[in-house]
């Protein structure tokens, strides 16, 4: 890290330096676009995760039963809870 001081010393600073889009989960199934988590794979690629979950809540169940990494499922659950359990 001393050789490449511009990179900083954490993942966020490295991502910012190389110009890659901010990631949400380690498997990169979700990425941030304009401050919103969007799908980075499949038939909903490029669509906001919360929007898809509102319109097709069974997609959450499909992903939770699927062969996705635990971190991806944790992030999906966070988005799901924030979407449906938001206090008005």
N, C-alpha and C positions, 0 to 999 in steps of 0.2 A: 504494500500500500504506500510505502514511503516513495517509491519510484513514480507512482501515479497519484500525486496529491489531489488533482482535480476530481478524482473519483469519489473522494470522501471516504468515510469509514462505515457506511451502512448501505443496505440494499436500496433505499429510496434515493440516496445521493448518486449511486451508480446508475440507476435507471434514469434519473434526471440528466446525468452527464451524457449517456449514450443516446438519449432521445427516444427511448422505447416508451410505448404507452404504459401507463400505470396498470399494474395487475391487481386483481382482487384475490384470486386464489393461486396457489403455487402451480397448479396444472394448467393455468391460463384458460380455463373454461369460461371465465368472466373477465372482462377488462373494463376500465373506466373510460367513458367518453363524455366529455363536458360535465363531469361530476356525477354521472349516472352509471351504475353497473349495467353492462350489456352482455348478451351471450356472445361468445367468441367461437361457436361451433354449431353445427347442425342447422335444422330448418329455421331456427330463430336467430341465427347469427346476425348481429348488428341491432337487434331489438332489445329494449330495456327489460331486464329480468323482472322487475316489479310489474310491469305492464303485462307480460306474458303470464305471470302467476295470477294476476287478477282475472284475465280473460280465459285462462285455461289452468285452473288450480290442480288438475290431475297431473300436470307436467311435473309439479313438485314431487308427487308420489312416485312417478316414473323415475326421476333422477335419484330419489332417496333409495329406491330398491335396486337401482342400476349399479354398474361396476365403475363408480366414480371414486376418486380419492376422498378420504375422510375430510381433508381440509376444504375441498370443493363442497361437500355436503354441509359442513359447518357454515360456510359463507352463504350457501343457499338458504339455510335455516335462518340465519341472521336477517337476510333480505326478506324472507317470507314473514318472519315475526314483525319486522318493522313495517311491512306493507299491510298486514292484516290486524295487528294488535296495537296500532297507533291510536293513542288517545285523542279524541276530538275536542 
